[in-house]
Amino acid sequence: MTIRIYLLRALISSITVGLFTTSTALAANNSRAAYIQTYKEEAIKTMREKGIPASITMAQACLESSDGNSPLATEANNHFGIKCAEWKGPSYTMDDDKKNECFRKYPSVLESYEDHGEFLRNRTRYASLFQLDVKDYKGWAHGLKKAGYATDPNYAHRLIKIIEDHQLYLLDQGQDVPIAIAKPIIPEKKGRKPGVKIFVPTTEVEMYSNRSVNFNNGVPYIVAKEGDNFNRLAKELELGTWQLPIYNEMPSDVQLTAGQKVYIKPKKRSNNLKLYTVKSGDTIESIAHQMGVKKKFILKYNKLTNSDVLQNGQVIALSASK
């Protein structure tokens, strides 16, 4: 397994934070906090379907892909450093433990996450890990190292540090991890030059400039003003240009209107209201945005396709039926 540690990026990730791409690799220079917020739901899905702690999946992805910034991640959508053993799909060649080693290449990041779950679940050398409690992230970390997932002697300790630094163990307990917002601080004179700004993470969602942060279905959003677009807002909010279009499931060049909700974190998988009655002019996209639920889940819950036309009075499920 490959572990690409870029020291400068790691330093930036530890002191600056941001707030999903679902099918393509992230742009380079993502912060660790942004990466976690982007892919944590895929880690939770793997935990539910395969029994692998979400904290372990998330920590491995952070470490193996350098928070989505490594060449293997950006060029091959491979976020877990999985090599080509028994692989018949596309591949990517790069130097690792040996020269010109073969790594799996995926059409999307999500397929990398899915294959990682299958990889661990279906190999006998990892079988003993599935006897551990799903909340025993330390046991899983040491077990992965012992089973030979990586050659780095400090692999288990690195995973544990990522989990504890970012409270990823909360995912294993069915809780969300805190959103970290970069807060500029003017340090005191001791040991630093006057006027130099540092960034200290805070778990509170604060006011950006003169924009307040509101919540819909538990998802934070701001309200667009006249003349706003995603690029302008990304610059103002100190987010990557890819983030807002993905969070809002809209084209990057969409024309925003004054008063429109602009989500600054990914929408949820469901809504506690559970049902929505279609009104005139509603579309799957508008309902997803209004209810703070990702479009793909609404399509899934209702067995709909993108081409389906909604009818007035039609009842739309906002969560999976039990």
Secondary structure, 3 states (H helix, E strand, C coil): CCCCCCHHHHHHHHHCCCCCCCCCCCCCCCCHHHHHHHHHHHHHHHHHHHCCCHHHHHHHHHHHHCCCCCHHHHHHCCCCCCECCCCCCCEEEECCCCCCEEEECCCCHHHHHHHHHHHHHCCHHHHHHHHCCCCCHHHHHHHHHHHCCCCCCCHHHHHHHHHHHCCCHHHHCCCCCCCCEEEEECCCCCCCCCCCCEEEEECCCCCECCECCEEECCEEEEECCCCCCHHHHHHHHCCCCCHHHHHHCCCCCCCCCCCCEEECCCCECCCCCCEEECCCCCCHHHHHHHHCECHHHHHHHHCCCCCCCCCCCCEEECCCCC
